[in-house]
Amino acid sequence: MRIVLVGPPGAGKGTQAAYLAKNLAIPHISTGDLFRANISEGTALGKQAKALMDAGKLVPDEVTIGMAQDRMSQPDAEGGFLLDGFPRNVVQAQALDEWLNAEGQKLDAVLDLEVPEDEVVKRIAGRRICRNDSSHVFHVEYSRPKKDGVCDTCGGELYQRGDDTEDTVRTRLEVYHTQTEPIIDHYKGQGLVATISALGKVTEVTERAMQALQMEQAEQA
């Protein structure tokens, strides 16, 4: 299957992408991983992206598109892939459509993870990260440490990242509504969008997503 995963920040896209890709035995292609891989490998696109990022500039669509097309062309993606963070806007979605058409391929589904805005703010603004190890993550409401401000795992100080404040989260949501959300309408016109609630346990959301994918397949059969 060829799937696009879309949703606001805090919807749990990365977590769901990993579970779904494993269940479907297809590679999980995330924009963040694409940038890190191209930059660390010193590819032409990676060098271009790094120079722009170091200068504090936005990476243009054509660079992101080029990285995504290169990754989707790899042998492990021949049987399908799950895109997470790409396309990020309508220009990128149109480029994806054109590339798939040229390759004789098509998208099977676009999964839209739906979360109320207040819940997004609560999820992100409540996160606390360990200064010693950023993989140790807690939450002031959903996953409280035994001692406030102290990591249960290593005893490190827990802190709130600068981009996790409520004001910053609401700014990120506005960017999402303006730039990314329009791709949902773009794909609705192709009959590909399945909207699912991203509330509840991770396993519950994964189950909803798998059921939605099965329905999409059945409708297209």
Beta strands, then each sheet from edge to edge (+ up, - down):
strand 1: 2-6
strand 2: 28-30
strand 3: 81-84
strand 4: 109-114
strand 5: 127-130
strand 6: 137-139
strand 7: 158-159
strand 8: 193-197
sheet 1: 2+ 3+ 1+ 4+ 8+
sheet 2: 6+ 5- 7+
end
